[in-house]
């Protein structure tokens, strides 16, 4: 072999060593890139799950807002019914006090119950009072149901927000 052959073989060996070194460096960079890509995909999936939870929480909050509006309407109606009931009560005739004709009657029966005179009440008044009482009871029941629904929605919202 000649000297040029040896020189060419040496250059070729140097080029092969450089190519292997470059390949090793390239492989390390590609491995780091694959790791980063997997972490990025995991972060995207976590972000997607958090967005889903936030969307559910917003829907629950919207539902709670609607329940709150319904509850407010029922409270307003309940207050109106209360005012009407108070007006009816204030217009109702008062019970007359028992009339005592003589002081001897008081002394002879100190522990007896006073007898009230029956009053004339229109026939429709008890029916109206019963209807109003029924409406008030319905409003109170609806109010309680709406409050329970609102509490459930708030608990679910809190659970969803703090679960993340």
C-alpha positions as CSV (number, residue, x, y, z in Angstrom):
1,X,0.0,0.0,0.0
2,X,1.1,3.4,-0.7
3,X,1.1,6.5,1.4
4,X,-1.8,8.0,-0.4
5,X,-3.9,4.9,0.3
6,X,-3.0,5.2,4.0
7,X,-3.9,8.9,4.0
8,X,-7.2,8.2,2.3
9,X,-8.0,5.4,4.8
10,X,-7.2,7.7,7.7
11,X,-9.4,10.5,6.3
12,X,-12.2,8.0,5.7
13,X,-11.8,6.7,9.3
14,X,-12.0,10.3,10.7
15,X,-15.1,11.0,8.6
16,X,-16.7,7.8,9.9
17,X,-15.9,8.6,13.5
18,X,-17.3,12.1,13.0
19,X,-20.5,10.6,11.5
20,X,-20.9,8.2,14.4
21,X,-20.4,11.1,16.9
22,X,-22.9,13.2,15.0
23,X,-25.4,10.3,15.0
24,X,-25.0,9.8,18.8
25,X,-25.7,13.5,19.4
26,X,-28.6,13.5,17.1
27,X,-30.1,10.4,18.8
28,X,-29.9,12.2,22.3
29,X,-31.6,15.3,20.9
30,X,-34.4,13.2,19.4
31,X,-34.9,11.3,22.7
32,X,-35.2,14.6,24.5
33,X,-37.7,15.8,21.8
34,X,-39.8,12.6,22.2
35,X,-39.8,13.1,26.0
36,X,-40.9,16.7,25.6
37,X,-43.6,15.7,23.2
38,X,-45.0,13.1,25.6
39,X,-45.0,15.6,28.4
40,X,-46.7,18.2,26.1
41,X,-49.4,15.6,25.2
42,X,-50.0,14.8,28.9
43,X,-50.3,18.6,29.7
44,X,-52.8,19.0,26.9
45,X,-54.9,16.1,28.1
46,X,-54.8,17.6,31.7
47,X,-55.8,21.0,30.3
48,X,-58.6,19.3,28.4
49,X,-59.9,17.6,31.5
50,X,-59.7,20.8,33.5
51,X,-61.6,22.6,30.7
52,X,-64.3,19.9,30.9
53,X,-64.6,20.3,34.7
54,X,-64.8,24.1,34.3
55,X,-67.5,23.7,31.7
56,X,-69.5,21.4,34.0
57,X,-69.0,23.9,36.9
58,X,-70.3,26.7,34.7
59,X,-73.3,24.7,33.8
60,X,-74.0,23.9,37.5
61,X,-73.5,27.6,38.3
62,X,-76.0,28.5,35.5
63,X,-78.4,26.0,36.9
64,X,-77.9,27.4,40.4
65,X,-78.6,30.9,39.0
66,X,-81.8,29.7,37.4
67,X,-82.8,28.1,40.7
68,X,-81.9,31.3,42.5
69,X,-84.2,33.2,40.1
70,X,-87.0,30.7,40.7
71,X,-86.4,30.9,44.5
72,X,-86.5,34.8,44.3
73,X,-89.8,34.7,42.5
74,X,-91.2,32.3,45.0
75,X,-90.0,34.5,47.9
76,X,-91.6,37.5,46.3
77,X,-94.9,35.6,45.9
78,X,-94.6,34.4,49.5
79,X,-94.1,37.9,50.7
80,X,-97.2,39.1,48.7
81,X,-99.3,36.2,50.2
82,X,-98.0,37.1,53.7
83,X,-99.0,40.7,53.2
84,X,-102.4,39.7,52.0
85,X,-102.8,37.3,54.9
86,X,-101.8,40.0,57.4
87,X,-104.3,42.4,55.7
88,X,-107.0,39.7,56.1
89,X,-106.1,39.2,59.7
90,X,-106.1,42.9,60.5
91,X,-109.6,43.2,58.8
92,X,-111.0,40.2,60.7
93,X,-113.4,41.1,63.5
94,X,-111.8,41.0,66.9
95,X,-113.2,38.7,69.6
96,X,-115.4,40.6,71.9
97,X,-114.4,40.7,75.5
98,X,-116.8,38.9,77.9
99,X,-119.2,41.2,79.5
100,X,-119.3,41.1,83.3
101,X,-122.6,42.4,84.6
102,X,-121.9,42.4,88.3
103,X,-118.9,42.2,90.5
104,X,-120.5,39.2,92.3
105,X,-120.3,37.2,89.0
106,X,-116.5,37.7,89.0
107,X,-116.2,36.7,92.6
108,X,-118.3,33.6,92.3
109,X,-116.4,32.1,89.4
110,X,-112.8,33.2,89.5
111,X,-111.4,30.1,87.6
112,X,-114.2,29.7,85.0
113,X,-113.5,30.2,81.3
114,X,-115.2,33.3,79.9
115,X,-117.8,32.5,77.3
116,X,-117.5,34.2,74.0
117,X,-120.5,35.2,71.9
118,X,-120.4,33.6,68.4
119,X,-119.8,36.1,65.7
120,X,-121.3,36.2,62.3
121,X,-118.6,35.3,59.7
122,X,-119.4,35.3,56.0
123,X,-119.6,31.8,54.5
124,X,-116.8,32.5,52.0
125,X,-114.3,33.9,54.5
126,X,-113.2,30.5,55.9
127,X,-112.9,29.1,52.3
128,X,-110.8,32.1,51.2
129,X,-108.6,31.8,54.3
130,X,-108.1,28.1,53.6
131,X,-107.2,28.8,50.0
132,X,-104.7,31.5,51.1
133,X,-103.2,29.1,53.7
134,X,-102.9,26.4,51.1
135,X,-101.2,28.8,48.7
136,X,-98.8,29.8,51.5
137,X,-98.0,26.2,52.4
138,X,-97.3,25.5,48.7
139,X,-95.1,28.5,48.4
140,X,-93.2,27.4,51.5
141,X,-92.8,23.9,50.2
142,X,-91.6,25.2,46.9
143,X,-89.2,27.5,48.6
144,X,-87.7,24.7,50.6
145,X,-87.4,22.5,47.5
146,X,-85.7,25.3,45.6
147,X,-83.3,25.9,48.6
148,X,-82.4,22.3,48.7
149,X,-81.7,22.2,45.0
150,X,-79.6,25.4,45.3
151,X,-77.6,23.8,48.1
152,X,-77.0,20.7,46.1
153,X,-75.8,22.7,43.1
154,X,-73.5,24.7,45.3
155,X,-72.0,21.6,46.9
156,X,-71.5,20.0,43.5
157,X,-69.9,23.2,42.2
158,X,-67.6,23.3,45.2
159,X,-66.7,19.6,44.7
160,X,-65.9,20.2,41.0
161,X,-63.8,23.3,41.7
162,X,-61.8,21.7,44.5
163,X,-61.4,18.3,42.8
164,X,-59.1,19.8,40.2
